[in-house]
Amino acid sequence: MKNYKIYLLSTLVVGILFSCVPSRKYEELNSKYKTCNEENQNLKNSNKELEEKTNEMSASIEQLKKTISSLQSDTTVMGNSLRLMTSNYDNVNKTYQLLLDKNNELLSGNKTTTEKLMKDLQKTQEELQSKEDALRTLEGSLTAKEEKLKTLTADLASREKRVNELEAMISRKDSLVTALKNKVKDALLGFENNGLTIEQKNGKVYVSLDESLLFASGSYVVASKGVDVLKKLAKVLEQNQEINILVEGHTDNVPLNGKGDITDNWDLSVKRATSVVKIITTNSSVNPKRLTAAGRSEYIPLDMTNTADGRKKNRRTEIILSPKLDELLQMLESN
């Protein structure tokens, strides 16, 4: 409304001036009028900008007031905290000074105790060093013993391996002996318990033949029935090359007063063993190196009763069959 009034006034003035003044004057006035309008418009724009800045400044001032108020509040709190901390610090400082005084008093009053403690500490350190040295010595000894233990363990493992091999070999030998016993029993089936016994013991097979099955009393010539028995036994021995054969002649304890090449029981026992060996080698391909003839006379009796039946049992010839132990002996020697 205010701008409209100004516009009417300006139009009226222009009209009056136009009607009253010459043309040139009018142009000057009109130019001034335009200039005034432009300046007025610029002033309006400036005024508007100033109003906006004034509003911004007012808002900024309010924010600053709030900030100042907050800072004043924080300053008050911090001031209280500072005073409290100052008071606490003074108390702590007093306590520290008191403790320092007490410490100085204790140090000055307990010099002897301190020296004793230092000596005890030094002694303890020396003992500790001594124990550490002993520990190092023990560690060295332990290391040496561990190395020795490793060596012994390896040696034990090796020995266990050898023992297992020996046990396996012995087991094979036992199996061989058992098989041999069964073969002998089968070959001499008709003679067993008729003056002939077969027994397995100590890893060997014992074939025991009574005197009545082989010899006449006082003779070392093998009877025909005995030759038949020995031939059948020889065939079994021929087929088992890994068997050693020991032939032992045994007599009773009755003294023999013989003549010629048989003068006593020693002679008789040896001659009988030799006769059996010759029959085996003559009637088979058994290598003579495998056989041994031995006379035992009366000194390994089966029966000690010294009766007629006892003496009969003692008059016997034993053929002892044992597996060759060369491989086993070599292994034992290597151990």
Summary of the structure (lengths in Angstrom):
residues: 335
radius of gyration: 69.0
end to end distance: 137.4
largest distance: 208.6
contacts: 852
relative contact order: 0.07
helix: 72%
strand: 11%
